[in-house]
């Protein structure tokens, strides 16, 4: 019987650091939102395409230090 390890697989075989990475991302986002104000760039629409590893065209934002 052969077993495979899929680090980004389904829930049964999920990356062991996935929960830590998500928690770390939430903390960093909270710190950014506390320090900066984000506004959309006029005339730019966010791309609605999401791929497996990255977003399609990204979202352009203007940042201002609070």
N, C-alpha and C positions, 0 to 999 in steps of 0.2 A: 504494500500500500504506500503510495507516494503522496506526500503533503507539500503544498506550495505556500509560500508566504507572500502575500500581496500587500505591500505597505499602504497603498491607497485603495485597497479593495473594499469589499462590502463591510457591513457592521461587525461581522464575526471576525474579520481579519483587517481591522483598521490600524493605521499607523499608531504606534504606541505614544508618540509625541503630539498627536492631533489635538487632544484636549488642552494641553499646555500651550500649543501654538495659537489656538483660538482665544484662550484666556489672555495671553500676552498681546494679541492684536486688539482686543477690546480695551485693555489698559492703555495702550499707546494711542488708540483713537480717542479715548476720554481725555488724555493729556493734550492732544492736538486741539480738540474742540474747546478745551478750557483756555488755550493760549492764542488760538487764531480764529478769525471769522472767515467763513468760506462763502463766496458768492459765485453764481454762474457767470461765464463769459457771455456777453450779449451777442446774440446771433448764433450761438453754438448750441446744438441739441445733443444730449448724450446718446451714444450708440446703444441700442437695446440688445446687442448681440453679446452673449456670454459664452466663452469657450471653456474647455476643460481646465486649462492652466492659466488663462488670462482673459481679460475683457477684450472685446473687439476693437473699438476705437478709443476707448477711455472716456473720461469726463474732464473737461477743461474747467478749472476753477481759479478764481482770483483769491489770494489769501492776504489777509490784513492782520497784523499783530494787534492784539487787544490790549 
